[in-house]
Amino acid sequence: MQLEGFFPYRLAVVADGFSRQLTEVYQRDFGLSREEWRFLFLLADTGSLTSRDLARLGTLDKVQVSRAADRLEAKALIIRAPSPGDRRLKLYTCTDAGRRLFHEVFDRVNAQADQILARMSVEDRAALERGLSTLARATKESGVPSPE
């Protein structure tokens, strides 16, 4: 079997390559890990989320959430408190500094993503958007978690 023709492999390689180019922005320029970036991305506009929600939405495990939270809290970018609904869970909220940093990083990451996608024709990009939406629905229907 040719690995290069195996769809799951190709999808993973392309997603990893795209992600690596974005990682360069938030890691090199802002000192954020992938997990910290996801954490801020999820928190910046939602107000507060529990550790369980962050793990699920960010496709992170409990250890990744905890370590990213420790680093972000040390940088004064988030606040962590016991969840009022379930004291076993932590409730995380972005600080004003965390939101400001997120928006600065987001603009740069989004510009990098746009540069990459601009190398595609309008038709190819539209087809990619449709394909990703269809694939997300198909994985959701099969019980596999998806980011949508």
N, C-alpha and C positions, 0 to 999 in steps of 0.2 A: 504494500500500500504506500502511496506517495503522501507523506505528511503535508506537503505544501498544498495539496488538493483537498485535504480534509477540512470541511467547513468550520467545525468548532476550533480547530487549531488556527486557521486563518483569522477568524473573528477575534480570538484571544490575542494574537500577535498584533493585529491592527489596533485593537483597543489599547494594548500596552504601549505601542509606539505613540499613539495620540496622547495618551495619559503622560508618558515620559516627557513629551515636549511641553506640556502644561506644568508638570512638576518642576521643570527647570525654573519657571517664573516664580512660583511661590516658595520653593525651597532655596534656590540660589539668592533671589532678591529679597526675600522676607524671612527666611529661616524657619519656615513652617514645614512640618512633615506632611505626608499624604493624609494621615489620620487627623492631624490638627486642622488641615484645610477643610476636610469633609465636615468636621465638627463645627467649625465656624460657619461654613456654608449652610448647614442645617439650622444653626441657632440664630444667625444674624437677622433673619426676617420673621422668625416664628415666635419670638419672645422667650419661651422656656420649653425644654423637652426633658423627659426622663432618660435615665441611662438605657432603659429598655428600648425606647423610641430611637435614640441615637444609634444604638447597635443595629436595629432593624433597618432604619432608613439609610444609614451610612454603610451598610454591609460590613460592619465591624464586629469583632467578637468583644466579650466583656473586658478582656485584658487590654485590647487596643483602646477601648473607650476610656478605661481607667487611666492608662498611661498618657493618652492625649490630654485628658482632663487635668492630670497633675501638671503637665508642662504648660498648658494654657492658663491654668490658675496661677502658676508661678510667674507667668508673664503679665498677670492682671488683665487677661482678656476675657475670662469667664468667672462666674460665681457658681459655687456648688453648694447645695443645701439638701437636707433630707426632703423627700417628696411628701407633701401633706397627705396624699391619697394612699401611699404605701411606703412606710418608713424604711423598708428594705431597699428601696430605690433612691437614687440621687436625682435631684432636679437641677438642671444646668441652665444658666442664663448668660447671655453676652453682656459684657460691660460696655459702656460707651466707647472705650478705647478698642474693644474687640470689634464692635460694629464699624468703627472708622477704619480699622485695619482691613476688615473683610472687604469693605467697599473699594478701598485702594487696590487690594490684591485682585478682587473680582474684575475690575476694569482691565487690569493688565492680562489676567488669564483669559478673559473673554476676547481681548484683542489678539492674543496668540492663537486662540481657537479659530477666530475669524480668518486669520492669515492662512492657516492650514486649509480650512474649508474653501477659501477663495481659489485654491489651486484646482478645484473641481468645477465642472460646468454646472450651470443652473439646473439642467435636467438631471445630472448625476446626483447633485445634492438633494433635489426633490425626491428622487428615487431612494436615496439613502434614508431620508427622513421617513418616508412611507414604510420602507423595509424595517427600520428600527422600531417604529410604532407597532407594526404587525408582529414582529418577533417578540416585543415586550408583552403584547396581548397573548400570544401563543404560550409564552413561558408562564404567564400569570394563570392561564386556564389549566396548565398542566400541574399547577401547584408549586412550581419553582418560583422563588421570590424574584421580583424584578423591580427596578428603580422607579417604574411608573406608578 
